[in-house]
Amino acid sequence: MRTFVNFLSLVLVALSPFVITSFQSPSLSVRRHHSSHSRTAVYGLFDGFIKSMESGYSGGDDSPYAKQKAVDDKRRSDQQEKVDARKAKGYTELKDVKKRTFVKMKYNEKKEPEPEEEKEEKKKLFGLF
């Protein structure tokens, strides 16, 4: 029993430095070494992603963004002109309507009389009912 306690205390003393250092922050020399050398800088992990995002942007008036913005502005101005024209024309209100109108049919074909169907006799169940 005494040897077990001695062995346990020896293991505890041997492992205590590892446990204590695991809760402490790394020293400045270790941090300085890791900050100058990062994985993304070496391997360029996001370089392809950034390149694909910025590929269409050349800046200025020749950029696709500026061209699309000009097209969108033109569409908006055309739409606004249509809205202004409708407002200037005015709206027809129900009190302004003098004559009753009906829906105009697109197809004015004459209807053919439907042939009358002959009444069929009810079929009897097993010839009885």
N, C-alpha and C positions, 0 to 999 in steps of 0.2 A: 504494500500500500504506500509505503514511504517512497519507494522508487518511482511509482506512478506520479506522485505529487511533485517530485523533483523533475521528472521528465516534462510534466505539464508546465511547470514554472520556466524551465529552460526554453520550451517552444514559445511561450508567451513573451519572454524577453527577446528572443530572436525575431519574432514577427512584429514587435512594437515599432521599430523604426519605419517599416514599410507602411504600417497603418497610419502613423503620424504624418508621414510625408504625402500620403495620398489625399489628405484633407487640406494641404497647403497649396497655395497658388504657385505655378512654376516661376522660376527666377527670371530676371530681366534678360539675361543672356539667352535663355531658351526662347523667350517670347520674341526677341529681336531677330533671332535666326528664322523663325517660322513666318514672321510678317513680311520679310523681304522675298520669301520664296513661297508663292502660293500655287496650288494645283491649277487654278483657272488660268493664271498667267503663263504657265509652262505649256499646258495642253490646249489652251484656247477653247475651252468648253463652250462658251457662248458666242464665239466669233462668228460662226455660221448663222446663228440666230439673228444677231445684230446686223450682219451683212444683208440677210434676206429682208429685214424690216426696212433698212435704209437704201435698198437697191434702186427704188424708183424715185428717190428724192434727189434732185440735182440743184434745187434752190432757184429762186427767182421766178420770172414769169414763164419759163419754159418747163417748169416741173409739172408732173402729172397732177399734183395736188392743186396747183394754181389753175390749170386748164379745167379740171373738174369743177372747181369753185366758180369759174366764169360761166360754165354751162348751167350750173345750178342757179346762179343769179339771173341768167337770161330766162330760164324756165319760170322762176318766181315772178319776174317782171311781166312776162307774157300772161301768166295766170292772173296777176293783179289787174292788168289791162282788161281782161275778160270780165272780171268781177266789177270793175268800174263801169264798163259798158252795160252790164245787166242792171246795175243800180241806176244809171242815167236813163235807161229805157223805162224803168218803173215796173211796178207789179200790178197785175190785174186782180182786183178784189171782187168778191162775190156781188157786192152792190153795183158794180160797174157792168155786170153781165146783163144784157137785155134779152137775148134770145137763148132758148134752151137748146143745147146741142147734145148729140148722142155720139157714141163711139162709132167711128167709121170702120167698117169691116174691111179687112185686107183682101179677102176672097169673096167675090159676089157671085158665087155659083148657085144655080137653082138647085134646090133640094129635090131629090127624086123621092117619090112616095115609097115608103118602105113596104115591101110585100108582107101581107098578113100571113101570119103563121097559122097553120091548121092546128086545132086543138088535138092533142094526142090523148087517147084514152089512157086513163091510169092503169098501170100494169097491176094485175092482180097477184096477190101473194099466193102462190101455189094454186092459182086458178080459182080460189074461193073468195077472196075479199077484194 
